[in-house]
Amino acid sequence: MRRRVLPDQMEMRPPFRLDGLVVDFADRVATVDGKQVALSATEYKLLYELSTNAGRVLTHDQILQNVWGAEYAGEHELVRSFIRNLRRKLGDDARNPRFVLTEPQVGYRMPRPGA
């Protein structure tokens, strides 16, 4: 059921904009400083979860549930690996991130635009 509703919700959301990053939900496209970022379907789902929850910390388990499903519970290294790849593709530096912030021992978050 959620998968049927989610695409319609994505199309109605305005694009997410943060410091040069734009996530266009209608077209399922991400750009950084005007250049399109090539993302896998899973990387896009991860970016979608982080951007639509900007300002809130998502735990490793919440990310696993929302992006991969219940069968991946406890696979925190999978999240870390995809976050590393996503940061690399976005040109984000883990030591001084602009887009994906680490909450040690908890999970990740994106800053709320304008905050």
Phi and psi restraints in degrees (range 20) as a CNS / XPLOR table:
assign (resid 1 and name C) (resid 2 and name N)
       (resid 2 and name CA) (resid 2 and name C) 1.0 -59.6 20.0 2
assign (resid 2 and name N) (resid 2 and name CA)
       (resid 2 and name C) (resid 3 and name N) 1.0 -38.8 20.0 2
assign (resid 2 and name C) (resid 3 and name N)
       (resid 3 and name CA) (resid 3 and name C) 1.0 -66.4 20.0 2
assign (resid 3 and name N) (resid 3 and name CA)
       (resid 3 and name C) (resid 4 and name N) 1.0 -28.9 20.0 2
assign (resid 3 and name C) (resid 4 and name N)
       (resid 4 and name CA) (resid 4 and name C) 1.0 -74.9 20.0 2
assign (resid 4 and name N) (resid 4 and name CA)
       (resid 4 and name C) (resid 5 and name N) 1.0 -35.5 20.0 2
assign (resid 4 and name C) (resid 5 and name N)
       (resid 5 and name CA) (resid 5 and name C) 1.0 -80.0 20.0 2
assign (resid 5 and name N) (resid 5 and name CA)
       (resid 5 and name C) (resid 6 and name N) 1.0 -39.6 20.0 2
assign (resid 5 and name C) (resid 6 and name N)
       (resid 6 and name CA) (resid 6 and name C) 1.0 -55.0 20.0 2
assign (resid 6 and name N) (resid 6 and name CA)
       (resid 6 and name C) (resid 7 and name N) 1.0 -46.4 20.0 2
assign (resid 6 and name C) (resid 7 and name N)
       (resid 7 and name CA) (resid 7 and name C) 1.0 -59.4 20.0 2
assign (resid 7 and name N) (resid 7 and name CA)
       (resid 7 and name C) (resid 8 and name N) 1.0 -38.8 20.0 2
assign (resid 7 and name C) (resid 8 and name N)
       (resid 8 and name CA) (resid 8 and name C) 1.0 -64.8 20.0 2
assign (resid 8 and name N) (resid 8 and name CA)
       (resid 8 and name C) (resid 9 and name N) 1.0 -40.0 20.0 2
assign (resid 8 and name C) (resid 9 and name N)
       (resid 9 and name CA) (resid 9 and name C) 1.0 -64.2 20.0 2
assign (resid 9 and name N) (resid 9 and name CA)
       (resid 9 and name C) (resid 10 and name N) 1.0 -40.1 20.0 2
assign (resid 9 and name C) (resid 10 and name N)
       (resid 10 and name CA) (resid 10 and name C) 1.0 -63.0 20.0 2
assign (resid 10 and name N) (resid 10 and name CA)
       (resid 10 and name C) (resid 11 and name N) 1.0 -41.0 20.0 2
assign (resid 10 and name C) (resid 11 and name N)
       (resid 11 and name CA) (resid 11 and name C) 1.0 -65.5 20.0 2
assign (resid 11 and name N) (resid 11 and name CA)
       (resid 11 and name C) (resid 12 and name N) 1.0 -29.5 20.0 2
assign (resid 11 and name C) (resid 12 and name N)
       (resid 12 and name CA) (resid 12 and name C) 1.0 -85.4 20.0 2
assign (resid 12 and name N) (resid 12 and name CA)
       (resid 12 and name C) (resid 13 and name N) 1.0 -15.7 20.0 2
assign (resid 12 and name C) (resid 13 and name N)
       (resid 13 and name CA) (resid 13 and name C) 1.0 -74.9 20.0 2
assign (resid 13 and name N) (resid 13 and name CA)
       (resid 13 and name C) (resid 14 and name N) 1.0 140.9 20.0 2
assign (resid 13 and name C) (resid 14 and name N)
       (resid 14 and name CA) (resid 14 and name C) 1.0 -69.8 20.0 2
assign (resid 14 and name N) (resid 14 and name CA)
       (resid 14 and name C) (resid 15 and name N) 1.0 157.1 20.0 2
assign (resid 14 and name C) (resid 15 and name N)
       (resid 15 and name CA) (resid 15 and name C) 1.0 -58.8 20.0 2
assign (resid 15 and name N) (resid 15 and name CA)
       (resid 15 and name C) (resid 16 and name N) 1.0 146.3 20.0 2
assign (resid 15 and name C) (resid 16 and name N)
       (resid 16 and name CA) (resid 16 and name C) 1.0 -87.6 20.0 2
assign (resid 16 and name N) (resid 16 and name CA)
       (resid 16 and name C) (resid 17 and name N) 1.0 129.8 20.0 2
assign (resid 16 and name C) (resid 17 and name N)
       (resid 17 and name CA) (resid 17 and name C) 1.0 -128.3 20.0 2
assign (resid 17 and name N) (resid 17 and name CA)
       (resid 17 and name C) (resid 18 and name N) 1.0 127.0 20.0 2
assign (resid 17 and name C) (resid 18 and name N)
       (resid 18 and name CA) (resid 18 and name C) 1.0 -151.1 20.0 2
assign (resid 18 and name N) (resid 18 and name CA)
       (resid 18 and name C) (resid 19 and name N) 1.0 108.1 20.0 2
assign (resid 18 and name C) (resid 19 and name N)
       (resid 19 and name CA) (resid 19 and name C) 1.0 47.8 20.0 2
assign (resid 19 and name N) (resid 19 and name CA)
       (resid 19 and name C) (resid 20 and name N) 1.0 49.4 20.0 2
assign (resid 19 and name C) (resid 20 and name N)
       (resid 20 and name CA) (resid 20 and name C) 1.0 95.0 20.0 2
assign (resid 20 and name N) (resid 20 and name CA)
       (resid 20 and name C) (resid 21 and name N) 1.0 -14.7 20.0 2
assign (resid 20 and name C) (resid 21 and name N)
       (resid 21 and name CA) (resid 21 and name C) 1.0 -91.6 20.0 2
assign (resid 21 and name N) (resid 21 and name CA)
       (resid 21 and name C) (resid 22 and name N) 1.0 130.8 20.0 2
assign (resid 21 and name C) (resid 22 and name N)
       (resid 22 and name CA) (resid 22 and name C) 1.0 -128.2 20.0 2
assign (resid 22 and name N) (resid 22 and name CA)
       (resid 22 and name C) (resid 23 and name N) 1.0 126.2 20.0 2
assign (resid 22 and name C) (resid 23 and name N)
       (resid 23 and name CA) (resid 23 and name C) 1.0 -111.4 20.0 2
assign (resid 23 and name N) (resid 23 and name CA)
       (resid 23 and name C) (resid 24 and name N) 1.0 110.9 20.0 2
assign (resid 23 and name C) (resid 24 and name N)
       (resid 24 and name CA) (resid 24 and name C) 1.0 -93.5 20.0 2
assign (resid 24 and name N) (resid 24 and name CA)
       (resid 24 and name C) (resid 25 and name N) 1.0 102.3 20.0 2
assign (resid 24 and name C) (resid 25 and name N)
       (resid 25 and name CA) (resid 25 and name C) 1.0 -67.4 20.0 2
assign (resid 25 and name N) (resid 25 and name CA)
       (resid 25 and name C) (resid 26 and name N) 1.0 -34.2 20.0 2
assign (resid 25 and name C) (resid 26 and name N)
       (resid 26 and name CA) (resid 26 and name C) 1.0 -64.1 20.0 2
assign (resid 26 and name N) (resid 26 and name CA)
       (resid 26 and name C) (resid 27 and name N) 1.0 -40.9 20.0 2
assign (resid 26 and name C) (resid 27 and name N)
       (resid 27 and name CA) (resid 27 and name C) 1.0 -97.5 20.0 2
assign (resid 27 and name N) (resid 27 and name CA)
       (resid 27 and name C) (resid 28 and name N) 1.0 -3.6 20.0 2
assign (resid 27 and name C) (resid 28 and name N)
       (resid 28 and name CA) (resid 28 and name C) 1.0 55.2 20.0 2
assign (resid 28 and name N) (resid 28 and name CA)
       (resid 28 and name C) (resid 29 and name N) 1.0 47.8 20.0 2
assign (resid 28 and name C) (resid 29 and name N)
       (resid 29 and name CA) (resid 29 and name C) 1.0 -129.9 20.0 2
assign (resid 29 and name N) (resid 29 and name CA)
       (resid 29 and name C) (resid 30 and name N) 1.0 141.2 20.0 2
assign (resid 29 and name C) (resid 30 and name N)
       (resid 30 and name CA) (resid 30 and name C) 1.0 -118.7 20.0 2
assign (resid 30 and name N) (resid 30 and name CA)
       (resid 30 and name C) (resid 31 and name N) 1.0 139.2 20.0 2
assign (resid 30 and name C) (resid 31 and name N)
       (resid 31 and name CA) (resid 31 and name C) 1.0 -130.6 20.0 2
assign (resid 31 and name N) (resid 31 and name CA)
       (resid 31 and name C) (resid 32 and name N) 1.0 150.1 20.0 2
assign (resid 31 and name C) (resid 32 and name N)
       (resid 32 and name CA) (resid 32 and name C) 1.0 -125.8 20.0 2
assign (resid 32 and name N) (resid 32 and name CA)
       (resid 32 and name C) (resid 33 and name N) 1.0 121.9 20.0 2
assign (resid 32 and name C) (resid 33 and name N)
       (resid 33 and name CA) (resid 33 and name C) 1.0 50.9 20.0 2
assign (resid 33 and name N) (resid 33 and name CA)
       (resid 33 and name C) (resid 34 and name N) 1.0 40.3 20.0 2
assign (resid 33 and name C) (resid 34 and name N)
       (resid 34 and name CA) (resid 34 and name C) 1.0 84.2 20.0 2
assign (resid 34 and name N) (resid 34 and name CA)
       (resid 34 and name C) (resid 35 and name N) 1.0 -4.1 20.0 2
assign (resid 34 and name C) (resid 35 and name N)
       (resid 35 and name CA) (resid 35 and name C) 1.0 -104.4 20.0 2
assign (resid 35 and name N) (resid 35 and name CA)
       (resid 35 and name C) (resid 36 and name N) 1.0 129.4 20.0 2
assign (resid 35 and name C) (resid 36 and name N)
       (resid 36 and name CA) (resid 36 and name C) 1.0 -66.9 20.0 2
assign (resid 36 and name N) (resid 36 and name CA)
       (resid 36 and name C) (resid 37 and name N) 1.0 139.0 20.0 2
assign (resid 36 and name C) (resid 37 and name N)
       (resid 37 and name CA) (resid 37 and name C) 1.0 -103.2 20.0 2
assign (resid 37 and name N) (resid 37 and name CA)
       (resid 37 and name C) (resid 38 and name N) 1.0 125.1 20.0 2
assign (resid 37 and name C) (resid 38 and name N)
       (resid 38 and name CA) (resid 38 and name C) 1.0 -78.8 20.0 2
assign (resid 38 and name N) (resid 38 and name CA)
       (resid 38 and name C) (resid 39 and name N) 1.0 111.5 20.0 2
assign (resid 38 and name C) (resid 39 and name N)
       (resid 39 and name CA) (resid 39 and name C) 1.0 -119.3 20.0 2
assign (resid 39 and name N) (resid 39 and name CA)
       (resid 39 and name C) (resid 40 and name N) 1.0 143.1 20.0 2
assign (resid 39 and name C) (resid 40 and name N)
       (resid 40 and name CA) (resid 40 and name C) 1.0 -71.4 20.0 2
assign (resid 40 and name N) (resid 40 and name CA)
       (resid 40 and name C) (resid 41 and name N) 1.0 167.6 20.0 2
assign (resid 40 and name C) (resid 41 and name N)
       (resid 41 and name CA) (resid 41 and name C) 1.0 -59.1 20.0 2
assign (resid 41 and name N) (resid 41 and name CA)
       (resid 41 and name C) (resid 42 and name N) 1.0 -40.7 20.0 2
assign (resid 41 and name C) (resid 42 and name N)
       (resid 42 and name CA) (resid 42 and name C) 1.0 -69.4 20.0 2
assign (resid 42 and name N) (resid 42 and name CA)
       (resid 42 and name C) (resid 43 and name N) 1.0 -40.4 20.0 2
assign (resid 42 and name C) (resid 43 and name N)
       (resid 43 and name CA) (resid 43 and name C) 1.0 -62.5 20.0 2
assign (resid 43 and name N) (resid 43 and name CA)
       (resid 43 and name C) (resid 44 and name N) 1.0 -39.4 20.0 2
assign (resid 43 and name C) (resid 44 and name N)
       (resid 44 and name CA) (resid 44 and name C) 1.0 -64.6 20.0 2
assign (resid 44 and name N) (resid 44 and name CA)
       (resid 44 and name C) (resid 45 and name N) 1.0 -42.9 20.0 2
assign (resid 44 and name C) (resid 45 and name N)
       (resid 45 and name CA) (resid 45 and name C) 1.0 -60.8 20.0 2
assign (resid 45 and name N) (resid 45 and name CA)
       (resid 45 and name C) (resid 46 and name N) 1.0 -39.9 20.0 2
assign (resid 45 and name C) (resid 46 and name N)
       (resid 46 and name CA) (resid 46 and name C) 1.0 -64.3 20.0 2
assign (resid 46 and name N) (resid 46 and name CA)
       (resid 46 and name C) (resid 47 and name N) 1.0 -46.3 20.0 2
assign (resid 46 and name C) (resid 47 and name N)
       (resid 47 and name CA) (resid 47 and name C) 1.0 -63.1 20.0 2
assign (resid 47 and name N) (resid 47 and name CA)
       (resid 47 and name C) (resid 48 and name N) 1.0 -39.3 20.0 2
assign (resid 47 and name C) (resid 48 and name N)
       (resid 48 and name CA) (resid 48 and name C) 1.0 -59.3 20.0 2
assign (resid 48 and name N) (resid 48 and name CA)
       (resid 48 and name C) (resid 49 and name N) 1.0 -49.1 20.0 2
assign (resid 48 and name C) (resid 49 and name N)
       (resid 49 and name CA) (resid 49 and name C) 1.0 -60.3 20.0 2
assign (resid 49 and name N) (resid 49 and name CA)
       (resid 49 and name C) (resid 50 and name N) 1.0 -45.4 20.0 2
assign (resid 49 and name C) (resid 50 and name N)
       (resid 50 and name CA) (resid 50 and name C) 1.0 -65.9 20.0 2
assign (resid 50 and name N) (resid 50 and name CA)
       (resid 50 and name C) (resid 51 and name N) 1.0 -44.3 20.0 2
assign (resid 50 and name C) (resid 51 and name N)
       (resid 51 and name CA) (resid 51 and name C) 1.0 -73.0 20.0 2
assign (resid 51 and name N) (resid 51 and name CA)
       (resid 51 and name C) (resid 52 and name N) 1.0 -36.7 20.0 2
assign (resid 51 and name C) (resid 52 and name N)
       (resid 52 and name CA) (resid 52 and name C) 1.0 -76.0 20.0 2
assign (resid 52 and name N) (resid 52 and name CA)
       (resid 52 and name C) (resid 53 and name N) 1.0 -11.1 20.0 2
assign (resid 52 and name C) (resid 53 and name N)
       (resid 53 and name CA) (resid 53 and name C) 1.0 -115.5 20.0 2
assign (resid 53 and name N) (resid 53 and name CA)
       (resid 53 and name C) (resid 54 and name N) 1.0 24.9 20.0 2
assign (resid 53 and name C) (resid 54 and name N)
       (resid 54 and name CA) (resid 54 and name C) 1.0 -53.3 20.0 2
assign (resid 54 and name N) (resid 54 and name CA)
       (resid 54 and name C) (resid 55 and name N) 1.0 136.4 20.0 2
assign (resid 54 and name C) (resid 55 and name N)
       (resid 55 and name CA) (resid 55 and name C) 1.0 93.4 20.0 2
assign (resid 55 and name N) (resid 55 and name CA)
       (resid 55 and name C) (resid 56 and name N) 1.0 -15.9 20.0 2
assign (resid 55 and name C) (resid 56 and name N)
       (resid 56 and name CA) (resid 56 and name C) 1.0 -109.7 20.0 2
assign (resid 56 and name N) (resid 56 and name CA)
       (resid 56 and name C) (resid 57 and name N) 1.0 142.6 20.0 2
assign (resid 56 and name C) (resid 57 and name N)
       (resid 57 and name CA) (resid 57 and name C) 1.0 -79.9 20.0 2
assign (resid 57 and name N) (resid 57 and name CA)
       (resid 57 and name C) (resid 58 and name N) 1.0 129.7 20.0 2
assign (resid 57 and name C) (resid 58 and name N)
       (resid 58 and name CA) (resid 58 and name C) 1.0 -105.4 20.0 2
assign (resid 58 and name N) (resid 58 and name CA)
       (resid 58 and name C) (resid 59 and name N) 1.0 126.6 20.0 2
assign (resid 58 and name C) (resid 59 and name N)
       (resid 59 and name CA) (resid 59 and name C) 1.0 -72.7 20.0 2
assign (resid 59 and name N) (resid 59 and name CA)
       (resid 59 and name C) (resid 60 and name N) 1.0 163.1 20.0 2
assign (resid 59 and name C) (resid 60 and name N)
       (resid 60 and name CA) (resid 60 and name C) 1.0 -54.7 20.0 2
assign (resid 60 and name N) (resid 60 and name CA)
       (resid 60 and name C) (resid 61 and name N) 1.0 -44.1 20.0 2
assign (resid 60 and name C) (resid 61 and name N)
       (resid 61 and name CA) (resid 61 and name C) 1.0 -66.0 20.0 2
assign (resid 61 and name N) (resid 61 and name CA)
       (resid 61 and name C) (resid 62 and name N) 1.0 -38.6 20.0 2
assign (resid 61 and name C) (resid 62 and name N)
       (resid 62 and name CA) (resid 62 and name C) 1.0 -63.3 20.0 2
assign (resid 62 and name N) (resid 62 and name CA)
       (resid 62 and name C) (resid 63 and name N) 1.0 -43.0 20.0 2
assign (resid 62 and name C) (resid 63 and name N)
       (resid 63 and name CA) (resid 63 and name C) 1.0 -63.6 20.0 2
assign (resid 63 and name N) (resid 63 and name CA)
       (resid 63 and name C) (resid 64 and name N) 1.0 -46.2 20.0 2
assign (resid 63 and name C) (resid 64 and name N)
       (resid 64 and name CA) (resid 64 and name C) 1.0 -57.9 20.0 2
assign (resid 64 and name N) (resid 64 and name CA)
       (resid 64 and name C) (resid 65 and name N) 1.0 -46.7 20.0 2
assign (resid 64 and name C) (resid 65 and name N)
       (resid 65 and name CA) (resid 65 and name C) 1.0 -61.7 20.0 2
assign (resid 65 and name N) (resid 65 and name CA)
       (resid 65 and name C) (resid 66 and name N) 1.0 -47.0 20.0 2
assign (resid 65 and name C) (resid 66 and name N)
       (resid 66 and name CA) (resid 66 and name C) 1.0 -76.5 20.0 2
assign (resid 66 and name N) (resid 66 and name CA)
       (resid 66 and name C) (resid 67 and name N) 1.0 -30.4 20.0 2
assign (resid 66 and name C) (resid 67 and name N)
       (resid 67 and name CA) (resid 67 and name C) 1.0 -97.2 20.0 2
assign (resid 67 and name N) (resid 67 and name CA)
       (resid 67 and name C) (resid 68 and name N) 1.0 -44.1 20.0 2
assign (resid 67 and name C) (resid 68 and name N)
       (resid 68 and name CA) (resid 68 and name C) 1.0 -106.6 20.0 2
assign (resid 68 and name N) (resid 68 and name CA)
       (resid 68 and name C) (resid 69 and name N) 1.0 -30.0 20.0 2
assign (resid 68 and name C) (resid 69 and name N)
       (resid 69 and name CA) (resid 69 and name C) 1.0 108.8 20.0 2
assign (resid 69 and name N) (resid 69 and name CA)
       (resid 69 and name C) (resid 70 and name N) 1.0 167.0 20.0 2
assign (resid 69 and name C) (resid 70 and name N)
       (resid 70 and name CA) (resid 70 and name C) 1.0 -59.8 20.0 2
assign (resid 70 and name N) (resid 70 and name CA)
       (resid 70 and name C) (resid 71 and name N) 1.0 -29.1 20.0 2
assign (resid 70 and name C) (resid 71 and name N)
       (resid 71 and name CA) (resid 71 and name C) 1.0 -67.3 20.0 2
assign (resid 71 and name N) (resid 71 and name CA)
       (resid 71 and name C) (resid 72 and name N) 1.0 -10.4 20.0 2
assign (resid 71 and name C) (resid 72 and name N)
       (resid 72 and name CA) (resid 72 and name C) 1.0 -102.2 20.0 2
assign (resid 72 and name N) (resid 72 and name CA)
       (resid 72 and name C) (resid 73 and name N) 1.0 13.3 20.0 2
assign (resid 72 and name C) (resid 73 and name N)
       (resid 73 and name CA) (resid 73 and name C) 1.0 -52.5 20.0 2
assign (resid 73 and name N) (resid 73 and name CA)
       (resid 73 and name C) (resid 74 and name N) 1.0 133.6 20.0 2
assign (resid 73 and name C) (resid 74 and name N)
       (resid 74 and name CA) (resid 74 and name C) 1.0 86.1 20.0 2
assign (resid 74 and name N) (resid 74 and name CA)
       (resid 74 and name C) (resid 75 and name N) 1.0 -3.8 20.0 2
assign (resid 74 and name C) (resid 75 and name N)
       (resid 75 and name CA) (resid 75 and name C) 1.0 -86.5 20.0 2
assign (resid 75 and name N) (resid 75 and name CA)
       (resid 75 and name C) (resid 76 and name N) 1.0 60.1 20.0 2
assign (resid 75 and name C) (resid 76 and name N)
       (resid 76 and name CA) (resid 76 and name C) 1.0 -63.0 20.0 2
assign (resid 76 and name N) (resid 76 and name CA)
       (resid 76 and name C) (resid 77 and name N) 1.0 -31.4 20.0 2
assign (resid 76 and name C) (resid 77 and name N)
       (resid 77 and name CA) (resid 77 and name C) 1.0 -65.3 20.0 2
assign (resid 77 and name N) (resid 77 and name CA)
       (resid 77 and name C) (resid 78 and name N) 1.0 -30.2 20.0 2
assign (resid 77 and name C) (resid 78 and name N)
       (resid 78 and name CA) (resid 78 and name C) 1.0 -61.8 20.0 2
assign (resid 78 and name N) (resid 78 and name CA)
       (resid 78 and name C) (resid 79 and name N) 1.0 -44.7 20.0 2
assign (resid 78 and name C) (resid 79 and name N)
       (resid 79 and name CA) (resid 79 and name C) 1.0 -62.0 20.0 2
assign (resid 79 and name N) (resid 79 and name CA)
       (resid 79 and name C) (resid 80 and name N) 1.0 -47.9 20.0 2
assign (resid 79 and name C) (resid 80 and name N)
       (resid 80 and name CA) (resid 80 and name C) 1.0 -58.3 20.0 2
assign (resid 80 and name N) (resid 80 and name CA)
       (resid 80 and name C) (resid 81 and name N) 1.0 -42.7 20.0 2
assign (resid 80 and name C) (resid 81 and name N)
       (resid 81 and name CA) (resid 81 and name C) 1.0 -62.8 20.0 2
assign (resid 81 and name N) (resid 81 and name CA)
       (resid 81 and name C) (resid 82 and name N) 1.0 -45.3 20.0 2
assign (resid 81 and name C) (resid 82 and name N)
       (resid 82 and name CA) (resid 82 and name C) 1.0 -68.9 20.0 2
assign (resid 82 and name N) (resid 82 and name CA)
       (resid 82 and name C) (resid 83 and name N) 1.0 -35.4 20.0 2
assign (resid 82 and name C) (resid 83 and name N)
       (resid 83 and name CA) (resid 83 and name C) 1.0 -63.0 20.0 2
assign (resid 83 and name N) (resid 83 and name CA)
       (resid 83 and name C) (resid 84 and name N) 1.0 -44.4 20.0 2
assign (resid 83 and name C) (resid 84 and name N)
       (resid 84 and name CA) (resid 84 and name C) 1.0 -56.2 20.0 2
assign (resid 84 and name N) (resid 84 and name CA)
       (resid 84 and name C) (resid 85 and name N) 1.0 -47.9 20.0 2
assign (resid 84 and name C) (resid 85 and name N)
       (resid 85 and name CA) (resid 85 and name C) 1.0 -65.0 20.0 2
assign (resid 85 and name N) (resid 85 and name CA)
       (resid 85 and name C) (resid 86 and name N) 1.0 -42.2 20.0 2
assign (resid 85 and name C) (resid 86 and name N)
       (resid 86 and name CA) (resid 86 and name C) 1.0 -62.6 20.0 2
assign (resid 86 and name N) (resid 86 and name CA)
       (resid 86 and name C) (resid 87 and name N) 1.0 -45.3 20.0 2
assign (resid 86 and name C) (resid 87 and name N)
       (resid 87 and name CA) (resid 87 and name C) 1.0 -59.2 20.0 2
assign (resid 87 and name N) (resid 87 and name CA)
       (resid 87 and name C) (resid 88 and name N) 1.0 -44.3 20.0 2
assign (resid 87 and name C) (resid 88 and name N)
       (resid 88 and name CA) (resid 88 and name C) 1.0 -59.5 20.0 2
assign (resid 88 and name N) (resid 88 and name CA)
       (resid 88 and name C) (resid 89 and name N) 1.0 -46.5 20.0 2
assign (resid 88 and name C) (resid 89 and name N)
       (resid 89 and name CA) (resid 89 and name C) 1.0 -66.5 20.0 2
assign (resid 89 and name N) (resid 89 and name CA)
       (resid 89 and name C) (resid 90 and name N) 1.0 -32.9 20.0 2
assign (resid 89 and name C) (resid 90 and name N)
       (resid 90 and name CA) (resid 90 and name C) 1.0 -82.1 20.0 2
assign (resid 90 and name N) (resid 90 and name CA)
       (resid 90 and name C) (resid 91 and name N) 1.0 -7.5 20.0 2
assign (resid 90 and name C) (resid 91 and name N)
       (resid 91 and name CA) (resid 91 and name C) 1.0 75.1 20.0 2
assign (resid 91 and name N) (resid 91 and name CA)
       (resid 91 and name C) (resid 92 and name N) 1.0 25.3 20.0 2
assign (resid 91 and name C) (resid 92 and name N)
       (resid 92 and name CA) (resid 92 and name C) 1.0 -91.1 20.0 2
assign (resid 92 and name N) (resid 92 and name CA)
       (resid 92 and name C) (resid 93 and name N) 1.0 143.3 20.0 2
assign (resid 92 and name C) (resid 93 and name N)
       (resid 93 and name CA) (resid 93 and name C) 1.0 -105.8 20.0 2
assign (resid 93 and name N) (resid 93 and name CA)
       (resid 93 and name C) (resid 94 and name N) 1.0 121.0 20.0 2
assign (resid 93 and name C) (resid 94 and name N)
       (resid 94 and name CA) (resid 94 and name C) 1.0 -60.0 20.0 2
assign (resid 94 and name N) (resid 94 and name CA)
       (resid 94 and name C) (resid 95 and name N) 1.0 -28.9 20.0 2
assign (resid 94 and name C) (resid 95 and name N)
       (resid 95 and name CA) (resid 95 and name C) 1.0 -77.0 20.0 2
assign (resid 95 and name N) (resid 95 and name CA)
       (resid 95 and name C) (resid 96 and name N) 1.0 -26.7 20.0 2
assign (resid 95 and name C) (resid 96 and name N)
       (resid 96 and name CA) (resid 96 and name C) 1.0 -143.7 20.0 2
assign (resid 96 and name N) (resid 96 and name CA)
       (resid 96 and name C) (resid 97 and name N) 1.0 67.5 20.0 2
assign (resid 96 and name C) (resid 97 and name N)
       (resid 97 and name CA) (resid 97 and name C) 1.0 -74.7 20.0 2
assign (resid 97 and name N) (resid 97 and name CA)
       (resid 97 and name C) (resid 98 and name N) 1.0 146.8 20.0 2
assign (resid 97 and name C) (resid 98 and name N)
       (resid 98 and name CA) (resid 98 and name C) 1.0 -101.2 20.0 2
assign (resid 98 and name N) (resid 98 and name CA)
       (resid 98 and name C) (resid 99 and name N) 1.0 -33.1 20.0 2
assign (resid 98 and name C) (resid 99 and name N)
       (resid 99 and name CA) (resid 99 and name C) 1.0 -110.9 20.0 2
assign (resid 99 and name N) (resid 99 and name CA)
       (resid 99 and name C) (resid 100 and name N) 1.0 -52.7 20.0 2
assign (resid 99 and name C) (resid 100 and name N)
       (resid 100 and name CA) (resid 100 and name C) 1.0 -111.8 20.0 2
assign (resid 100 and name N) (resid 100 and name CA)
       (resid 100 and name C) (resid 101 and name N) 1.0 110.7 20.0 2
assign (resid 100 and name C) (resid 101 and name N)
       (resid 101 and name CA) (resid 101 and name C) 1.0 -99.1 20.0 2
assign (resid 101 and name N) (resid 101 and name CA)
       (resid 101 and name C) (resid 102 and name N) 1.0 140.7 20.0 2
assign (resid 101 and name C) (resid 102 and name N)
       (resid 102 and name CA) (resid 102 and name C) 1.0 -91.8 20.0 2
assign (resid 102 and name N) (resid 102 and name CA)
       (resid 102 and name C) (resid 103 and name N) 1.0 133.8 20.0 2
assign (resid 102 and name C) (resid 103 and name N)
       (resid 103 and name CA) (resid 103 and name C) 1.0 -107.8 20.0 2
assign (resid 103 and name N) (resid 103 and name CA)
       (resid 103 and name C) (resid 104 and name N) 1.0 99.5 20.0 2
assign (resid 103 and name C) (resid 104 and name N)
       (resid 104 and name CA) (resid 104 and name C) 1.0 -50.6 20.0 2
assign (resid 104 and name N) (resid 104 and name CA)
       (resid 104 and name C) (resid 105 and name N) 1.0 134.5 20.0 2
assign (resid 104 and name C) (resid 105 and name N)
       (resid 105 and name CA) (resid 105 and name C) 1.0 66.2 20.0 2
assign (resid 105 and name N) (resid 105 and name CA)
       (resid 105 and name C) (resid 106 and name N) 1.0 7.3 20.0 2
assign (resid 105 and name C) (resid 106 and name N)
       (resid 106 and name CA) (resid 106 and name C) 1.0 -124.8 20.0 2
assign (resid 106 and name N) (resid 106 and name CA)
       (resid 106 and name C) (resid 107 and name N) 1.0 -61.5 20.0 2
assign (resid 106 and name C) (resid 107 and name N)
       (resid 107 and name CA) (resid 107 and name C) 1.0 170.8 20.0 2
assign (resid 107 and name N) (resid 107 and name CA)
       (resid 107 and name C) (resid 108 and name N) 1.0 -136.7 20.0 2
assign (resid 107 and name C) (resid 108 and name N)
       (resid 108 and name CA) (resid 108 and name C) 1.0 -141.5 20.0 2
assign (resid 108 and name N) (resid 108 and name CA)
       (resid 108 and name C) (resid 109 and name N) 1.0 161.2 20.0 2
assign (resid 108 and name C) (resid 109 and name N)
       (resid 109 and name CA) (resid 109 and name C) 1.0 -153.5 20.0 2
assign (resid 109 and name N) (resid 109 and name CA)
       (resid 109 and name C) (resid 110 and name N) 1.0 160.1 20.0 2
assign (resid 109 and name C) (resid 110 and name N)
       (resid 110 and name CA) (resid 110 and name C) 1.0 -109.6 20.0 2
assign (resid 110 and name N) (resid 110 and name CA)
       (resid 110 and name C) (resid 111 and name N) 1.0 145.0 20.0 2
assign (resid 110 and name C) (resid 111 and name N)
       (resid 111 and name CA) (resid 111 and name C) 1.0 -64.8 20.0 2
assign (resid 111 and name N) (resid 111 and name CA)
       (resid 111 and name C) (resid 112 and name N) 1.0 149.3 20.0 2
assign (resid 111 and name C) (resid 112 and name N)
       (resid 112 and name CA) (resid 112 and name C) 1.0 -75.3 20.0 2
assign (resid 112 and name N) (resid 112 and name CA)
       (resid 112 and name C) (resid 113 and name N) 1.0 129.9 20.0 2
assign (resid 112 and name C) (resid 113 and name N)
       (resid 113 and name CA) (resid 113 and name C) 1.0 -55.6 20.0 2
assign (resid 113 and name N) (resid 113 and name CA)
       (resid 113 and name C) (resid 114 and name N) 1.0 137.5 20.0 2
assign (resid 113 and name C) (resid 114 and name N)
       (resid 114 and name CA) (resid 114 and name C) 1.0 82.0 20.0 2
assign (resid 114 and name N) (resid 114 and name CA)
       (resid 114 and name C) (resid 115 and name N) 1.0 -1.6 20.0 2
